[in-house]
Amino acid sequence: MILLVKFFGQKLDSKTSWYIAIILSYVYILLLIKIVSPYQLYLAFFINGLITFFFYAFYNSAYFEATSQKNIGKSSALMFSIGPLISLVAPLFAGSLAQINYLYIWILSFFFFLIPLYFVRSQESFTIKYSVREIIEEIRSTRLFIFIGAFWEAMAFGMIPIYTLFFIKTPLGYGAFLSYLGMIGILANLSLGVFTDKMQKRVFFLYPVTLAMSAVTFLFSLATVNIYYWIIASGVIQFFYPIYNNVSLAMVVDTKPDLKKAIVGRELVLSLGRIVGLSLAFLSFTFERQPFYIFIVLGTVMLFFPLALFWRTKVVKKYSYL
């Protein structure tokens, strides 16, 4: 990610970046159609990381620059509801298709990627000029919180989707599980997005949300023995996680930085945090017979979020959004 930022700084425009992301998405799908080696899977995940940079660094900048300050919470909620909305329908549909033939899933995936190719043509192109130092400095007041949240995301991106496969063995069953999580995410996001705009001090929500996420993460160490406990705990996390995403991103936007630089900086810190968290998740699956200590570590890390937030609000008074 750092190399991408250094190489493409002041060189890449938004349309080119989006086209690269879409092409890489096709390559990602091709690599997953038939996996013959674990290295093929590693390459696919590496490419998925590139997609994150090339797409979201520009998309989020364009999205929030077009959003008025009074509607940041609502707009953030709508953006983070798109993924759960797709997750409500797509996994169940894909699971049903997989019962017939996996090939249908890949054909439809290729088809749906034609849609953004069409819409990119009509977008206004812009260039982000930055250096690594500039983008890190632009998020100085929020980078610690971004890193903590990204570290914890090993739960959402690693532990929950992977360990669920120990309980659910069929494509249709796993699709139903993802649809269940998607439905919870939509309800959580849309119910609080408008409300946070009315309150404006969105940071208030991060105390109970992060404390709840930390507590439930600890409880996952007890949920690995029973599928019903696991489903309930996953559902509770999925309720709070979209709210956390919504409010934490809005907090970055609320600081009124240079969004084009701040969004790239946020993606960089997110990537660094995820690398650390997912590396620990990998070690857990490698050396723990049954995941336990990883939940203690991730729960403790998330507990630092409200503690750091309390310290910042009480000791450092110069941030207007607090």
N, C-alpha and C positions, 0 to 999 in steps of 0.2 A: 504493500500500500504506500509506504514512504517513497519507494522508487517510482511508483506511478505518479505520485504527487510532484516529485522533483522533476521527472521527465516531461510531464504534460503541463506543468505550470506555465501559463502565458502562451500556450501553444494550441490548445484544443478548444473548439467551439462546441456549443451544446448539441447541435444537430449531428455533427460528426460523432460525438460521444454516444449519443443515443443509438445511432446506426451501429456503432461498434458493439454496444450492449446487446442489441437484438441479434446480430450475427453470432456473437459469443453464446447467446441463449440457444441458438440452433445447434452449435457445436456441443454444448452441454447436454442437450437432449440426445444427440447422436452417440455420445459417450455412454449414456445410461441405457440405451436400448438393449444392448447385450454386453454384460460385464463378464470379461474373461480373466481379469487380473485385478487385484486390489489396487495396483498402481493406476489403473484406468479410473477407478473410483476416486482416488486422491487427485488425479488430474482434473476430473469433473468438478470436484469441490473447489479446487484452485481457480478454475475458470469461473465458477459461481461467485467467488470473491471478487474477481475482476469485473463481473457484471454489476455488482453492488457499487463499485466505484464509478464506472462509466455511466450508469443510469442515475443513481440517486444523488450524486454530487451536484448534478445540474437540475434534476427534476425537483428536488426539495427547494433549491434556491428559487427556481421559477415559480413554484407553487406558493411559497410564503411571501415572496415579493408582490404577488398578485392578491394577497389577503390583507384586509384592513386589520388594524391593531385590535379593534373591538370584537373581531370574529375569529381570532387565532385559535381559541379552544374548540370552537365548532368546526373550523376547517381542519384542524389537526385530527379531531374525532372522525370526521368523514374520511380523511386519508387513511387512517389506521383501521377504518371499518371495511375498506375494500378487500384487504387480505382475508379477514374472517368471513366476509360475505361470500367470497369465492370458495373458501374452505367449507362453507356450509353446504354447497352444492357439488363442487368439483370432486372431492374425495369419494363421496358416496356414488356419484356417477362413474368415476374412474374405477372404483372397486367393482361395480356391476359389469363394466366393460371387460375388466381383467378376468372375470369369471368366464367370459366368452373367448377373448383373445387380446393379449397385451398390445398387439400391433395397432388396434383401433385407438388406443390411448396416445401412442406416438403420432399417428396421423392427425388426430385432432389437435395435439399440442403444436405441431408445425403450422396448422391452419390458423390457430388463434394468434400466433406470432406475426401473421401478415397484417393484423389489425393495427398494431402500433407502428408498423412500417408506413402505413397510409397516413396516420395522424401526425407523425414526425414531420412530414412534408409541410404541413400548415403552421408549424410552430415558428415563433420568432427566434432567430439564432442569436446567441450572445457568448462572450468569452469571459472566463474567470482568470484574472491575473493575480498570482500569489506566489509565495515561497513557503516552505515548510515552517519557518520561524513565524511568518506573518499569520498563518492560519491557526497555529497553536496559541499565539498571543491573543488572537481575536476571541477565543473561547476561554480566556484565562479564568474567568469567574465561575465557569461551569464544567471545566474539563475533568476535575476530580469526580464529580457526580456522573458524568458520561462514562468514565472508565469503570466505576463501581458497577453501574447498571449493565454495561457490556460484559464485564466479568461474570456477573450473575446469570447472564443470558445463556450460559452453558446449560442451565435448567431447561429453558424453552427450546433451544436449538439442538441440544444433545441428549440430556438424561431422559426427558419425557418421551420424545418421539422414538428413541432407540429402545429404552427399557420396556416400553409398551408392547414391543414385539415379543417379549417373553410371555406376555399374557394373551395377546391377540395374534392368531396365526394366519388368518385369511385376509385377502385384499378387501373384501366387502366389509368385514368386521373392522379392519383398521380404518377404512374410509368412513364408516359410521362414527368411529371414535373422533376422527378429525372434524367431521361435521358437527358433532356435539360440542367440541371446543370452539369451532367457528361461531356457532349460535350464541354461546356464552360471551364471546368477544364482542360481537355486534351489540348485544344488549348493554354490556358494560360501557362501551365507547359512546354510543349515541345517547345514553341516558345522562352522562355527565359532561359531555362536550359543551353544550349550551350553558349548563349551570356554571361551569368554571368561568365562562366569559362574563356572566353577570357578576360573579364575585371578584373577577380580575386577579386577585392574589392567589393564583393557581398553586403556588408553592405550598399553601396550607394543606392541600390534598396529599402531598408527598409524604407527610409524616405518617398518617394511618395506613396509606397504601404500602409504603416500603416496610413498615413494621409488620403488617399482615403478610407480605411476601416472604419476609425473613422467617416468621413463625411457621408458615406452611411449609417452607423449604426444610426446616428442621423436622417437621412431622413426616416428610417423605421417607425418612429413614425407617419409619414404622410401617409405611404403606407398601413396601416392596413384597410383602408376604401374601397380599390379598388383592385381587383385581378390583374389588368394589372400593376398597380404601384408596387404591391407586387412581381410579376414575374420579372419585370425589375430590381427592387432593389436586388432581390435574385440572378439574373444573374450577376449583377455587382459585388456583394460580391463574388460569386463563381469564377469570373475571378481573383480577387485579392488574395483570400484566398489560393489557391494552390501555387501561387507565394510566398506568405508570408511563407507558410510551407517549401517550397523548400529552400528559402534563409535563413530563421532562423535556420533550421537544419544544413545547410551547414556552417553557422556562428559558430555553436557549434563545428563542425568537424574541421573547419579552425583554431581553437585555439590550435590544435595539443595536445589535452589532452590524457590521458589513456582512449581510447574509451570504453573499457569494463566497466569502472567505470562511465564515463561521460554519457553514454547512459542510464544506470540504474538511475543515478541521474536525468537526464532529464525526464525520465518517472515518477519518484517520484514527481518532481515539477509540471509536467503537470497534474498529478492526483490531487494534492492539489489545483491548480488553477481552474481546471474544477469543483471540488466539490463546491468551493465558487461561481463560476459563475452560475452553474446549480442550486444551492440552491436559488440564487436570481431570476432565471428564474421561479422556482417553486413558489416562493412567488408572482411573478408577475401574473402568471396564477391563483393563489389562491385569490388574493385580488384586482387585477385590472380588472375592467369590460372589458376593452380593453387595451392590452399592450401599454404603453406609456413611463413611467418613466424608465423601464428596458432598453430601447434603449438609453436613455440619459446617464444612468449609464455605460452601456457597451461601448458607443461611447467615453465617457470621459476616461474610463480606457485605451482604445486603444490609445487615444491621448497622454497618458503618455509615450507610447513606443518611438515615435520619440523625445520627450522632454528628456527622460532619455538617449537615444542614443546620442543626441547632447551634453548633459552634459558629458557623458563618453568620447566622442571623443575629446572634447575640454579641459577637465580637467585632465582626466586620459590617459596618453600617452603610457603606457607601454604594451598595448595589440597589438601585431604585426599584427593581422588580421584587425585592424582598421587603 
